[in-house]
Amino acid sequence: MSNTSAKPTQTKPQEVQGRSFWQRVFVRKGISEGVLLPILAVFTALVIGGIIIAFSNLDTLAAWGNFFQNPLGALSSTWATIRDAYSAMFIGAFGNPVEIIKQLGIWLKTSESKQLLTAIRPFSESLVISVPYILAGLGVAIGFQCNLFNIGAEGQLYIGGLATALVGYGVHGLPWYIHAPLALLVGALAAGIWGFIPGILKARFGAHEVINTIMMNYIAFRLTDYLLSGPMKSKGGIPVTPNVLPTAYLATLFPSPVRLHWGFFLALGLAVVVYWLLFKTTFGMEIRMVGANLRAARYAGIPVTRTMAIAMAISAALCGLAGSIHLLGVDHRMVRAFSPGYGFDALALALLGNSHPMGVVLASLLFGFLRGGAARMQSVAGTPVEIIRIIQGLVIVFVAAPEIIRGLYHLRSSRHQTQATKKA
Amino acid sequence: MSQTVLVNNNMEIKSRRNVNIGIFLMVEAVAIFLLLGGTRGMISTFVLSSRRAGVDIAAPDLVIPTWVSILIAGSLVGLVSIWQIVKGFKRRTNAVMITMVSLGVGVFLIWATRGKSLNLTGMLVSSVIQATPIALASLSGIFSERSGVVNIGIEGMMLMGAFISVVFASLTQNIYIGFLAGALSGLILGLLHAVLTIRYRMNQIISGAGIIILALGLTSFLDRAFVTSNPALNNPGPVLASLPIPLLWRIPVIGPILFNQSPVIYVLFFLIIFTHFFFYYTKWGLRIRSVGENPKAADTLGINVYTLRYISVLISGTIAGFAGSYMSIGSVGLFNEGMSAGKGFLGMAAMIFGNWNPGGAFLGSVIFGFFDSWQDKLSILKVGIPSEFLQMAPYIATMIILSGFIGRSRMPAADGTPYKKGEA
């Protein structure tokens, strides 16, 4: 694996005297290590991802085959592959800046908006993807704060989607201001109950939540298969549910083809709520205390069992909401491959965001852009979209083992460890 | 794995648990009696003879009167449940419990076969086949966790082994090189896990999750980048033929199940016996166990904790890679994205079920294998239960087992804790 080769061979970080170049650059500008490390982790992962992209390109490989005849050709071919892939990714993520500015000018002059909307569509698509990311990331982060590993986010997403779809197409005659919230609420509730099960099993019987949540993922997938091919199937051959009623739609902010919907602001609002819950309420403190030191929490009289189970339920409810909001805002119906792994990605998001709502939002936006861009990278540069998952795996490794990054960039070790590594 | 007992009052728990089990058995008895309806005068036929390599291995059919057997089993479970509530079985509770649950499953099979016939030998043969990757995964887990390192990444290592072995077997058209390459790829991921968790003292669960995501990404990425456009790479030739052991394979029932299987299954049997012998009768096994129980004490006695942990995790990775190779070139003959489908986690659950002992883990794996294989057998019988629900069975069984319903398991004391020389 490429990242084993990335392990530092330099002296131990503690022995590095004085500040390194990078630290001097960044510290002078007032960027603390808590911010610097994740940035460097993502940067390193992208570099390694670029190398993998280059060496999965057949032309580049052929050029390297001729390395001894034409060493410059090999290098330039490598560089060209990486540049093409990442620039396709950039345009896929943000749209073509030149085009956007041009269309903006046209819109200002003629108020003809169709071309402009098409130009900003990639940007909005990235934000659309970041919505389930933010919510699922928040969910996993709450689990982390309580020292619970919720790897069942993906299944909870499906459960949330299923329940929301059921309310969305099954309940008639409600005005939109009741129907949509009700559908979201039911989705969150269903997923919350789904997550409460592994939570209570962990808190009460010590059953390992990692394995249990993963098992519940598989159960959720099978349940989805069953419901979509049977009880919840719409008329017609393919296994999908009927469309939800328009009263349950989360309205889009712009006309088609831009699909950005109000769920984006809902997600940001929920991030604030989660921040408030975790850091401004007694219950939030109890969650963090149980996560930091179980025994101390018990001696302090905190109802540990209840706190753990409820924290897991809240975590799952947020992941369920990720599915619900995505369903009401974008897909409008439940399909078999409902989520392309948003729930699995959430683990990386919570780690990258240091389990803090603000950090999770930033990490989610980043991965929203990455995934949004990866789709274009696949169609233009022919790089499979799975590169995202490799980058995610690398980010997880680098964020959770900051010593690697410190060694690579000669950063001095600080006394503050990241949240994730503390919970060994 | 920090399985924490959250309730202090042990005695109270015990008596409550006894009553709980009693109630559970009572429910089971009622459920069995519910099966009685409409089975009067029906007969269940279990075919025991089988046909292997063109040779019929004769065995008399097992003919069971459905109604009577359900009645007897139901009454037995009912009586046992009453005894359990009133008196309790004390130390034998677990054995009684397992017997009663298997009786329930057996009765369900009898009921499902009413008026029809089911090839029981064939079902058991496929149970063992399905159990093989799970059992290998559980052995992999035992090696790692006995030394105190939790290895959630087994799933990812299996996936990597499955992919790499197919590619190498296709390139060389030699299945043994495929197995070797698969095991080596597992070893490399094991090395990554070891470096991250032992050297960098990264949280073991996060490292494992990172490895899973990385393996999922790498295999899917490489599959789409190279293999999809070049199907010759996913064509490892014929799978390993089953190897009948002379004379023994013609024993009715037992022969086809144990002595006419893929050579990998014999390797598995050997590994189980070897692992047991290794851990309980050799110096090195004792040392690894002591490192997993109390690394500080082991260190004081001059045992090199780090080296032993490295070796154990590497062995664990190798076995996991081998298990993955069996899944692809050993049984299906090609690679599918995400083909490990939770087998690694089932293996970990089997390990916990077996109390971190090879024999018990194998028993657990066979149970999972049975539930894994029963869906296609039962679908032939048209039980009326949707196949999706039958597919959930192994996952639900895992959760029940993990909840300590069948006795609380005791894991190695230092499992999951990084060790740092000179720290308390």
Interface residues (C-beta under 8 A of the other chain):
Chain A: M1 N3 T4 K7 I52 S56 F149 I151 P198 L201 A203 R204 F205 G206 A207 H208 V210 I211 N212 I214 M215 M216 Y218 I219 R222 L223 D225 Y226 S229 G230 L294 R298 V304 T305 F344 L347 A348 L351 T383 P384 E386 I387 I388 R389 I390 I391 Q392 G393 L394 I396 V397 A400 A401 E403 I404 A420 T421 K423 A424
Chain B: M1 Q3 T4 V5 L6 V7 I152 I188 L189 L191 L192 V195 L196 R199 Y200 R201 M202 N203 Q204 I205 I206 S207 A209 G210 I211 I212 I213 L214 A215 L216 G217 L218 S220 F221 L222 R224 A225 F226 A341 G342 F345 M348 A349 I352 P386 E388 F389 Q391 M392 Y395 I396 T398 M399 L402 S403 G404 F405 R408 G416 T417 P418
